[in-house]
Amino acid sequence: MKLQNKNFWQKLNKPFFCLAPMADVTDYAFRQIIAKYSRHGKINGGPDVFWTEFVSADGLAHPEARKKLIIDLKFSKNEHPIVAQIFGSNPKNIKNAVKLCAKLGFDGIDINMGCPDRSIEKQRSGAASMRDPKLAIDIIRAAKEGAGNLPVSVKTRIGYNKNEIDTWIPELLKEDIVALTVHLRTRKEMSLVPAHWDLMPKIVELRNKINKNILIIGNGDVVDLTDAKEKIKKYGCDGVMIGRGIFGNPWLFDGKRKTTPTIKEKLKVLIEHTKLFEKKLGKEKNFAIMKKHYKAYCNGFDGAKELRVKLMEAENAKQIEKLINEFLNL
């Protein structure tokens, strides 16, 4: 696959909006649904940048594990620009994983230094990176070595147990990355408190002092495009990354849509999403992954709870379609 753009970040119009990488959520099937219903060209909105789910660099380094993980790096031409997100604590494996992503045709590489999952932290990765800045820098440099001309970015948090933006953020900015996404909570806070958007101006100030060329992306509690635009205007970041707001709402990035999707529309897309997942990912991924989407698609209307209960018991796309059609009296 041919490399699309060696540094697409420089060509993005500001403000820009990104789809957050979420494990077992923003997989190939869901991104294709988002691309269809929410991205009709830059004039009409849509995510300006797609992200993959995060993938283990250590896993990609081993042939057998790579066979299972490569599905997480699947994408299509309608998703460009798309960034592959990886994690790991072995610089050699990071470098080789980045080389693989470059060969696959990704537009950029992002290093996850914010995931609070315990299993990831045990690998000295994700949020654990904040506790070992020296290793974090080695990881970034290894990624840049493997990337060649491919741009490297980082996604992190404001600190581990407390606000550490005065010490942690500058370490990252000194490495001349192309973009820095900051989830505006500490690792300790997880998502249990409101995101600290009031800290964003300080992060932007640090960027301006250290490297004005680095793009700053805010993340946390952004519900829709209107909210994203307001936060950018108020707090001064270059772009916003939207995560949980996309659940059950693949139309989120469609800036031209004036009406709220009807119940029928949502449920029809639920069927389409399920069929696509089963067709493209069903051999590699557990069907149960789809069920977290059903909670979001089936919400806020009469009979939603009862329908959700039935959907949770379904085992394949055929059963899902039957249940939805019965609900809609089709």
C-alpha positions as CSV (number, residue, x, y, z in Angstrom):
1,M,0.0,0.0,0.0
2,K,1.4,3.4,-1.0
3,L,2.2,6.0,1.7
4,Q,-0.4,8.7,1.4
5,N,1.2,11.7,3.0
6,K,4.5,12.1,4.7
7,N,3.3,14.8,7.1
8,F,-0.4,15.4,6.8
9,W,-0.5,17.3,10.1
10,Q,1.0,20.3,8.4
11,K,-1.9,20.4,6.0
12,L,-4.7,20.2,8.5
13,N,-6.9,23.2,8.7
14,K,-7.5,24.5,12.3
15,P,-9.5,23.7,14.3
16,F,-9.4,20.0,13.5
17,F,-11.3,17.0,15.1
18,C,-10.0,13.5,15.7
19,L,-11.6,10.1,16.4
20,A,-10.1,8.8,19.6
21,P,-8.4,5.3,19.7
22,M,-10.5,3.0,21.9
23,A,-9.7,-0.6,22.4
24,D,-12.5,-2.9,21.2
25,V,-14.5,0.1,20.0
26,T,-12.9,2.0,17.1
27,D,-12.1,-1.1,15.2
28,Y,-12.2,-1.4,11.4
29,A,-15.9,-2.1,11.2
30,F,-16.9,0.9,13.4
31,R,-14.5,3.3,11.6
32,Q,-16.1,2.2,8.3
33,I,-19.6,3.0,9.6
34,I,-18.3,6.4,10.8
35,A,-16.6,7.1,7.5
36,K,-19.9,6.3,5.7
37,Y,-22.3,8.3,7.9
38,S,-20.1,11.1,9.2
39,R,-17.5,11.8,6.6
40,H,-18.6,13.3,3.3
41,G,-15.5,15.3,2.6
42,K,-13.8,18.0,4.6
43,I,-16.3,20.7,3.6
44,N,-19.1,18.7,5.3
45,G,-17.1,17.8,8.4
46,G,-16.1,14.3,9.5
47,P,-13.1,13.3,11.6
48,D,-10.1,15.0,10.2
49,V,-7.9,12.2,11.5
50,F,-8.7,8.6,12.2
51,W,-6.9,6.5,14.8
52,T,-6.6,2.8,15.1
53,E,-7.1,0.8,18.3
54,F,-3.9,0.7,20.2
55,V,-1.6,-2.3,19.3
56,S,1.2,-4.0,21.3
57,A,4.6,-3.4,19.7
58,D,5.9,-6.5,21.6
59,G,3.1,-8.5,20.0
60,L,3.9,-7.3,16.6
61,A,7.5,-8.3,17.1
62,H,6.5,-12.0,17.3
63,P,5.3,-13.8,14.2
64,E,2.6,-15.8,15.9
65,A,1.2,-12.9,17.9
66,R,1.4,-10.6,14.8
67,K,-1.0,-12.9,13.0
68,K,-3.6,-12.2,15.6
69,L,-2.9,-8.5,16.0
70,I,-2.6,-7.5,12.4
71,I,-6.4,-7.3,12.1
72,D,-6.2,-4.3,14.5
73,L,-4.2,-2.5,11.8
74,K,-6.7,-3.1,9.0
75,F,-8.0,0.1,7.3
76,S,-9.3,1.3,4.0
77,K,-8.5,4.2,1.7
78,N,-11.6,6.2,2.9
79,E,-10.0,6.5,6.3
80,H,-7.0,8.7,5.3
81,P,-5.4,10.3,7.1
82,I,-5.1,7.5,9.6
83,V,-2.7,7.1,12.5
84,A,-1.6,3.8,13.9
85,Q,-1.4,3.8,17.7
86,I,1.1,1.5,19.4
87,F,2.3,0.9,22.9
88,G,5.3,-0.8,24.4
89,S,8.5,-0.4,26.6
90,N,11.0,-2.2,24.4
91,P,12.6,0.4,22.0
92,K,13.7,-2.2,19.5
93,N,10.2,-3.6,19.3
94,I,8.8,-0.1,19.0
95,K,11.1,0.7,16.1
96,N,10.2,-2.5,14.3
97,A,6.5,-2.0,14.9
98,V,6.7,1.5,13.4
99,K,8.5,0.1,10.4
100,L,5.7,-2.4,9.9
101,C,3.0,0.4,10.2
102,A,4.9,2.5,7.6
103,K,4.9,-0.5,5.2
104,L,1.2,-0.9,5.7
105,G,0.6,2.6,4.5
106,F,-0.4,4.5,7.6
107,D,-0.1,8.3,7.6
108,G,1.3,8.6,11.1
109,I,2.3,6.8,14.3
110,D,1.1,7.6,17.7
111,I,2.5,6.3,21.0
112,N,0.1,5.6,23.8
113,M,1.5,7.0,27.1
114,G,-1.8,7.4,28.9
115,C,-3.8,4.1,29.1
116,P,-4.6,3.3,32.7
117,D,-5.2,-0.4,32.2
118,R,-3.3,-2.4,34.7
119,S,-2.3,-5.1,32.2
120,I,-0.7,-2.4,30.0
121,E,1.0,-0.7,32.9
122,K,2.6,-4.0,34.0
123,Q,4.4,-3.9,30.7
124,R,5.8,-0.5,31.6
125,S,3.6,1.0,28.9
126,G,0.6,3.3,28.7
127,A,0.2,5.5,31.8
128,A,3.3,3.8,33.4
129,S,5.4,5.8,30.9
130,M,4.7,8.9,33.0
131,R,6.6,7.2,35.9
132,D,9.7,6.6,33.8
133,P,10.4,9.7,31.6
134,K,13.8,8.4,30.5
135,L,12.3,5.3,29.0
136,A,9.5,7.3,27.5
137,I,12.0,9.4,25.6
138,D,13.9,6.3,24.5
139,I,10.5,5.0,23.1
140,I,9.8,8.2,21.2
141,R,13.3,8.2,19.7
142,A,13.0,4.6,18.7
143,A,9.7,5.3,17.0
144,K,11.2,8.2,15.1
145,E,14.1,6.0,13.9
146,G,11.7,3.4,12.6
147,A,9.3,6.0,11.1
148,G,11.6,7.5,8.5
149,N,9.5,10.4,7.1
150,L,6.4,9.3,8.9
151,P,5.2,11.8,11.6
152,V,5.3,10.6,15.2
153,S,2.9,11.9,17.9
154,V,2.1,11.0,21.5
155,K,-1.1,10.6,23.5
156,T,-0.8,11.0,27.3
157,R,-2.4,12.4,30.5
158,I,-1.6,15.4,32.7
159,G,0.2,13.2,35.2
160,Y,0.1,9.9,37.1
161,N,-1.1,10.6,40.7
162,K,-1.2,14.4,40.4
163,N,-1.0,17.3,38.0
164,E,2.5,17.0,36.5
165,I,2.2,19.2,33.4
166,D,5.1,21.4,34.4
167,T,7.5,18.4,34.5
168,W,6.0,15.7,32.3
169,I,4.7,17.7,29.3
170,P,7.9,19.6,28.6
171,E,9.8,16.3,28.4
172,L,7.6,15.3,25.5
173,L,7.6,18.6,23.8
174,K,11.4,18.7,23.7
175,E,11.4,15.6,21.5
176,D,10.1,17.4,18.5
177,I,7.0,15.2,18.0
178,V,4.4,16.5,15.5
179,A,1.4,16.4,17.8
180,L,0.6,15.9,21.5
181,T,-2.8,14.7,22.6
182,V,-3.5,15.4,26.3
183,H,-6.3,13.6,28.1
184,L,-7.0,16.2,30.8
185,R,-7.1,13.9,33.8
186,T,-4.4,12.0,35.8
187,R,-4.1,8.3,35.7
188,K,-5.4,8.1,39.2
189,E,-8.5,10.0,38.3
190,M,-9.3,7.6,35.4
191,S,-12.5,9.1,34.1
192,L,-14.1,9.5,37.5
193,V,-13.9,13.3,37.6
194,P,-14.5,16.0,35.1
195,A,-11.6,16.7,32.7
196,H,-9.4,19.6,33.7
197,W,-9.8,21.8,30.7
198,D,-8.7,24.8,32.7
199,L,-5.2,23.3,32.4
200,M,-5.1,23.5,28.7
201,P,-4.0,27.1,28.4
202,K,-0.9,26.2,30.5
203,I,-0.1,23.3,28.2
204,V,-0.4,25.6,25.2
205,E,1.9,28.1,26.9
206,L,4.5,25.4,27.4
207,R,4.2,24.4,23.8
208,N,4.7,28.0,22.7
209,K,7.9,28.2,24.8
210,I,9.4,24.9,23.7
211,N,8.3,24.2,20.2
212,K,5.6,26.2,18.5
213,N,5.3,23.7,15.6
214,I,3.8,20.9,17.8
215,L,0.1,20.7,17.6
216,I,-1.8,20.4,20.8
217,I,-5.0,18.2,20.9
218,G,-7.3,18.2,23.9
219,N,-9.2,15.1,25.0
220,G,-11.8,14.5,27.7
221,D,-15.5,15.0,28.2
222,V,-16.1,16.3,24.6
223,V,-19.7,15.4,23.7
224,D,-20.1,16.7,20.1
225,L,-18.6,19.0,17.5
226,T,-20.3,22.1,19.0
227,D,-18.7,21.3,22.4
228,A,-15.4,20.7,20.7
229,K,-15.4,24.0,18.9
230,E,-16.3,25.8,22.1
231,K,-13.5,24.2,24.0
232,I,-10.9,25.0,21.3
233,K,-12.1,28.7,21.2
234,K,-12.0,29.0,25.0
235,Y,-8.9,27.0,25.9
236,G,-6.6,27.6,22.8
237,C,-5.7,24.1,21.7
238,D,-5.3,23.3,18.0
239,G,-7.7,20.4,17.8
240,V,-9.9,18.1,19.9
241,M,-10.1,14.3,20.1
242,I,-13.6,12.8,20.7
243,G,-14.0,9.4,22.3
244,R,-17.0,8.4,24.2
245,G,-19.2,10.8,22.3
246,I,-19.0,8.6,19.3
247,F,-20.7,5.7,21.0
248,G,-24.0,5.0,19.2
249,N,-23.6,8.1,17.1
250,P,-21.6,7.5,13.9
251,W,-23.1,10.8,12.6
252,L,-21.2,12.8,15.3
253,F,-18.6,14.3,12.9
254,D,-21.1,15.2,10.2
255,G,-21.0,19.0,10.6
256,K,-23.8,19.5,7.9
257,R,-26.4,17.3,9.5
258,K,-29.2,19.4,11.0
259,T,-31.5,16.7,12.4
260,T,-31.1,14.1,15.1
261,P,-31.1,10.5,13.7
262,T,-34.4,8.8,14.2
263,I,-34.8,5.6,16.2
264,K,-35.3,3.7,13.0
265,E,-32.1,5.2,11.5
266,K,-30.1,4.3,14.5
267,L,-31.4,0.7,14.7
268,K,-30.8,0.2,10.9
269,V,-27.2,1.3,11.3
270,L,-26.9,-1.0,14.3
271,I,-27.8,-3.9,12.0
272,E,-25.4,-2.6,9.3
273,H,-22.6,-2.2,11.8
274,T,-23.2,-5.7,13.2
275,K,-23.2,-7.3,9.7
276,L,-20.0,-5.5,8.8
277,F,-18.3,-6.6,12.0
278,E,-19.3,-10.2,11.5
279,K,-18.1,-10.1,7.8
280,K,-14.8,-8.3,8.2
281,L,-13.7,-9.2,11.8
282,G,-15.9,-12.1,12.9
283,K,-13.1,-14.7,12.4
284,E,-10.6,-12.8,14.5
285,K,-12.7,-11.0,17.1
286,N,-15.3,-12.1,19.6
287,F,-18.9,-11.2,18.7
288,A,-19.4,-10.0,22.3
289,I,-17.4,-6.9,21.4
290,M,-20.4,-5.5,19.5
291,K,-22.6,-5.6,22.6
292,K,-21.1,-2.5,24.1
293,H,-22.3,-0.7,21.0
294,Y,-25.8,-2.0,21.5
295,K,-26.0,-0.2,24.9
296,A,-25.3,3.1,23.1
297,Y,-27.5,2.6,20.0
298,C,-30.4,1.5,22.1
299,N,-30.8,4.3,24.5
300,G,-33.3,7.1,25.2
301,F,-36.5,5.7,23.7
302,D,-39.5,3.7,24.7
303,G,-38.7,0.0,24.8
304,A,-34.9,0.6,24.6
305,K,-34.1,-1.3,27.8
306,E,-36.2,-4.3,26.8
307,L,-34.6,-4.4,23.3
308,R,-31.1,-4.1,24.8
309,V,-31.7,-7.2,27.0
310,K,-32.7,-9.2,23.9
311,L,-29.8,-8.0,21.9
312,M,-27.3,-8.9,24.6
313,E,-28.5,-12.5,24.3
314,A,-28.0,-12.6,20.5
315,E,-25.1,-14.6,19.1
316,N,-24.9,-13.4,15.5
317,A,-25.9,-10.7,13.0
318,K,-28.9,-12.7,11.7
319,Q,-30.4,-12.8,15.2
320,I,-29.7,-9.1,15.7
321,E,-31.5,-8.2,12.4
322,K,-34.5,-10.3,13.3
323,L,-34.8,-8.7,16.8
324,I,-34.6,-5.2,15.4
325,N,-37.0,-5.8,12.6
326,E,-39.5,-7.2,15.1
327,F,-39.1,-4.1,17.2
328,L,-39.7,-1.9,14.3
329,N,-42.6,-4.0,13.1
330,L,-40.9,-4.6,9.7
